[in-house]
């Protein structure tokens, strides 16, 4: 009987101290679990990008009589901005001269996206690729 009690206590102790709480351990994930000790691959991500341009690019647009720019990310129209809305210093994602696009990235922590820029006539004037990272807003400068 005494041996059964000792073995039960020993088994219980081993289980309590060696069992690790499963969950999402990536701090950049939407569902990060502070108490989780072992990643169970359940992490899900959101990310965003702030698209902007400086006065050099704005002068190019002005020289080409471009008034408005429409951005298409992964084929979807995500917004329009005036060619006069530029910044000469690196802005943040909430700045008025930045068009910010948010992404629900699912279980992928980073993703590559395509950006097409069209002028008011619908003519494509630029195309780019950029990467978003979960839990972050990255800035992308049009060059």
C-alpha positions in Angstrom: 0.0 0.0 0.0 2.8 2.4 1.0 4.5 1.8 -2.3 1.3 2.6 -4.3 1.0 5.9 -2.5 4.6 6.8 -3.2 4.3 5.7 -6.9 1.1 7.8 -7.2 2.7 10.9 -5.7 5.7 10.4 -7.9 3.6 9.9 -11.0 1.5 12.9 -10.2 4.6 15.1 -9.5 6.2 14.1 -12.8 3.0 14.9 -14.7 2.5 18.3 -13.0 6.0 19.4 -13.5 6.7 18.0 -17.0 3.4 18.7 -18.7 3.6 22.0 -20.6 0.6 24.1 -21.4 -0.1 24.1 -25.2 -1.0 27.2 -27.1 0.3 30.0 -29.4 3.7 31.1 -28.2 4.4 33.8 -30.9 4.0 37.3 -29.3 3.2 38.7 -32.8 0.1 36.5 -33.2 -3.4 37.7 -32.5 -4.0 34.7 -30.2 -0.7 34.8 -28.2 -1.1 32.9 -24.9 1.3 34.2 -22.3 0.8 31.0 -20.2 1.6 28.6 -23.1 4.9 26.9 -22.8 4.8 24.8 -26.0 3.6 26.0 -29.4 0.6 24.0 -30.7 0.7 25.7 -34.2 -2.6 27.5 -33.5 -1.2 31.0 -34.0 -3.1 33.3 -36.3 -1.9 36.7 -37.6 -3.0 40.1 -38.8 -0.6 42.5 -40.4 -0.7 45.8 -42.3 1.2 48.0 -44.6 1.3 51.7 -44.9 1.9 52.8 -48.5 3.4 56.2 -49.1 5.7 58.3 -51.3 8.0 61.3 -51.0 8.3 64.7 -52.8 10.5 63.2 -55.5 7.8 60.7 -56.5 5.2 63.4 -56.1 7.1 65.6 -58.6 7.2 62.7 -61.1 3.4 62.4 -60.7 3.0 66.2 -61.2 5.2 66.2 -64.3 3.0 63.4 -65.8 -0.2 65.3 -64.8 -1.3 62.6 -62.4 -3.8 63.8 -59.9 -5.0 60.7 -58.1 -3.5 57.3 -57.5 -5.6 54.2 -56.9 -3.9 51.3 -55.2 -4.7 47.6 -56.0 -3.3 45.0 -53.6 -3.5 41.4 -54.7 -5.9 42.6 -57.4 -8.3 44.3 -55.0 -8.9 48.1 -55.0 -7.8 49.2 -51.5 -8.1 53.0 -51.9 -7.3 56.2 -53.7 -4.9 59.0 -52.6 -4.1 62.4 -54.1 -0.7 62.8 -55.7 -0.2 65.8 -53.5 -0.3 63.7 -50.3 3.3 62.9 -49.7 5.8 63.0 -46.9 9.5 63.9 -46.8 10.1 62.0 -43.5 9.3 58.4 -42.8 5.7 58.6 -41.5 3.8 56.1 -39.3 1.0 53.9 -40.5 -1.6 56.4 -39.1 -0.3 59.5 -40.9 -2.7 61.2 -43.3 -0.3 60.9 -46.2 -0.2 57.1 -45.8 -2.8 54.6 -47.2 -2.9 51.7 -44.7 -4.1 48.2 -45.7 -4.8 45.5 -43.2 -4.5 41.8 -43.8 -6.0 38.8 -42.0 -3.1 36.4 -42.6 -4.5 33.3 -41.1 -1.7 30.9 -39.9 1.0 32.5 -42.0 3.3 34.9 -40.1 4.5 36.7 -43.2 3.2 37.1 -46.8 4.3 38.7 -50.1 1.7 40.9 -51.8 1.5 42.6 -55.2 0.7 46.3 -55.5 -0.5 47.9 -58.7 -0.7 51.7 -58.9 -3.1 53.2 -61.4 -3.7 56.9 -62.4 -7.1 58.4 -62.6 -7.5 57.2 -66.2 -7.0 53.6 -65.1 -3.5 53.3 -66.7 -1.1 51.3 -64.7 1.9 53.5 -63.7 3.8 51.3 -61.2 3.8 47.8 -59.8 5.6 46.5 -56.7 5.9 43.5 -54.4 6.1 43.9 -50.6 6.0 41.7 -47.5 3.7 42.0 -44.5 4.6 40.5 -41.1 2.1 39.4 -38.5 1.5 41.8 -35.7 3.2 44.7 -37.4 2.5 47.6 -39.7 5.3 47.9 -42.2 5.8 51.1 -44.2 6.3 50.7 -48.0 7.8 53.7 -49.8 7.0 53.9 -53.5 10.1 54.6 -55.6 
